[in-house]
Amino acid sequence: MTGRSHGGGVWFTAHAEMEIAVGRDTWSGGFLLTDLWRKSGLRRRWKLAERSLAPVEANEALSHAIRALQLWR
């Protein structure tokens, strides 16, 4: 895992071995996990602001399934 400060937050990246099910499809293997943590305004506690997950290997079926879930087109 690595961490890097950026503005008022911190980016963390890590490699994770996972098994993921989207609908009827299941994918397993290595994924890159990326988190952006920021301090809240009132109590100054760390809160997760954004999380992304990307497969390490190219998988066309996974790309189509994720694209179908996206609300912005």
N, C-alpha and C positions, 0 to 999 in steps of 0.2 A: 504494500500500500504506500502511496505517496501523497503528500499534501503540499499545497502551494497557496499562499495568501494572494488575494486578488481584490483590490478595493476594500470594501467592508466585509468581505466574506473569505471563505477558504474552500478551494477545490480539492477533493480527494478522488483518487483513481485507484482501482484495484482490479486484479484478475480474479474471476470467480468461476468455478465449475458448477454448472446448474443443469437442471432438467425443467423445461418450461412447457406448459400446455396452453395453446391458443385454439379454442374451438376443438376440433377433432385432431389437430396436429400437435405433435410433441417434438421438441428439440432438446438436445442435450449436448454438452461440450463446454468449451471455454467462452466466456463473455467478459467484456470490459465494462465495469461498473464505475460510473462517474457521479459524484454528489457535489452539490454546492450548498454549503452551510453558511448561514448569516446570523448575526446576533439580533435578537428581537429589540424593539424600541423601548419597551417599558422596563422589563426586568433584566434585560441584557443577557438572556439565555440563548444558547445556540439552538437554531431551528433549521430543519432541512428545507431548503428553498427549491431545489430542483434535483431530480435523479434521472439518469439515462442509462440504458443498457444496450450494448451492441455486441453481436456475435463476432468472435475472432475470425471464424472461417466464413467465406461467402456461402449463402444458402438462399437460392432463388425463391423457394417455397416460403421461407420465413419472411423474406422481403415483401412478398405479395400479401401475406396474412397481416403483417404490421401495417402496410399501406391501407388495407381495408378497414383497419381500426381508427385511422386518423380522421379527425373531425374537420380539419382545415384542408380543403382541396380547391 
